[in-house]
Amino acid sequence: MIMAEKSAAERAENIRTGYVFDGDSVRLGAAVVEGEVFPEAAVGLPLRMMNRHGLIAGATGTGKTITLQLIAEQLSEAGVPTFLADIKGDLTGLSTPGEGSEKLTVRTSSVGMDWSPTTFPVEYFSLGGAGTGVPIRATVTSFGPLLLARVLGLNETQEASLMLVFHYADQRDLELDDLKDLRAVIQHLTSDEGKDELADLGGLSKATAGVILRSLVGLETQGGDQFFGTPEFDTAELLRTAEDGRGIISCLELPALLRQPLLFSTFLIWLLADLFEELPEVGDAEKPELVFFLDEAHLLFEDASKAFMDSITTTVRLIRSKGVGVFFITQTPQDLPAEVLGQLANRVQHALRAFTPDDAKALKATASTFPLSDYDLEEALTSAGTGEAIVTVMNERGAPTPVAWTRLWSPRTHMGASEDTVVEQAVAGSSLLEKYGTAVDRASAREKLDGAAGAPGSGPAGQDRREEGTGPSEPDSGRADTEGMGTRGSSGQARRTGAGRRPSTSTRRQDNPLMDMAVQVAGVLGKELARGLFGTRRRRR
């Protein structure tokens, strides 16, 4: 509700003072009060609070993508790398200078912006090479059972069985590089030769295995198999800066998102989970190590299991101490679970539409999430024009800033897609193309199981006969291939030659059964601790 006792100038001054920060900030725009723009009332977001996460929301066509582009530009200038998913292809415009015009000059002058065209360092990626960018691949082992179960649409019972399969593969050093490896392990565990391998843990029923195998076939039919394999992408590549000190903007092409929304959105969570597991604690730094933008965020939570939801919530809560800020981009705050929404301190809310009773409820709920304000927020949220937003952020003292109806600055790069040749040239000149551009099918679980089946007198797959006193085995072919390529492996990035494999039982139990039990327990615990919140595989750099 508008407080009539304050003039527009007084309210603008209150906003101005509320957005004065000690450190550097990302400038969002200028305050609008009673329809008048006050360029001196600058609205921004302090860099050191970017790791308190944020939300960019609004109806279709209200300017969310342009806001993302504006923020990414300024973060790059401040030396902060960013990661963003490009669903419509519009964000390739970051590689092309913006075009000036009289209309643009009038708008930028009105909000106190000294506009000039420029470009920024952009690295283009694509999932598995399904696009123009440098391919991003993950091994099935690294992806983990929890995320894969979500992609496959498994229920909780089937998910638990899949976790058992991963546990077995980890124990036996069977590298699950791709879906063929996972299929081979499942088939082995339901075969006459392998069905007793998991007997102590309840075994794997043929019915459940059949469901998982059929789901894998469905995923492959949709082209999902191209996203799994080696060389696996190192998420540390997202933390780079250019030679001039600007942060590199990592832009992931997702043109086919609507055909496989669950797969793509889950892959984004894998990237975030891998960063969470690998980055060191940095505390409250002057600026973030990385800002991660998750577009179409509602796809992350649709029909998610409780374990998946708990993992996302925990990751968002804890990853800020690693210097990573996460911004969710969606239509309304109600698209996100309350546990996640409550951790998003920075809000940029574009206009909402109230055409239906459900829309009206969403409008009231959105207005209720903002601090007390001099604005009639329900009116503001439906009246804000394209390129305007209702903003409140966390200041450097940890308190919310005044709610500000904001007319946003304009990006300095092209608002729209760049020419295809511009993107192709950027990819061709990438230093990462040689490292990740070509898929490698190395010896992994499938080959090991095939070899074990054909070897006379051999034990279960992945098990060497150490009781004969031969000492540790030679490094496996997967490790040799990985070291030769300069890329990471999958089932244990620091490949073990003997540690973690089940000891031979022919003589040790007779000599010292307690010691044998301790060795086995240590092996299990070591393997399980090597997986993170989502069951993703931790790598050792």
Secondary structure, 3 states (H helix, E strand, C coil): CCCCCCCHHHHHHHHHHHCCCCCCEEEEEEEEECCEEEEEEEEEEEHHHHHHCEEEECCCCCCHHHHHHHHHHHHHHCCCCEEEEECCCHHHHHHCECCCCHHHHHHHHHCCCCCCCCCCCEEEEEECCCCCCEEECECHHHHCHHHHHHHHCCCHHHHHHHHHHHHHHHHCCCCCCCHHHHHHHHHHHCCCCCCCCCHHHCCCCHHHHHHHHHHHHHHHHCCHHHHECECCCCHHHHHCECCCCCECEEEEECCCCCCCHHHHHHHHHHHHHHHHHHCCCCCCCCCCCEEEEECCHHHHCCCCCHHHHHHHHHHHHHHHHHCEEEEEEECCHHHCCHHHHCCCCEEEECCCCCCCHHHHHHHHHHHHCCCCCCCCHHHHHHHCCCCEEEEECECCCCCECCCEEEEECCCCECCCCCCHHHHHHHHHCCCCHHHHCCCECCCCHHHHHHHHHHCCCCCCCCCCCHHHCCCCCCCCHHHHHHHHHCCCCCCCCCCCCCCCCCCCCCCHHHHCHHHHHHHHHHHHHHHHHCECCCCCECCCC
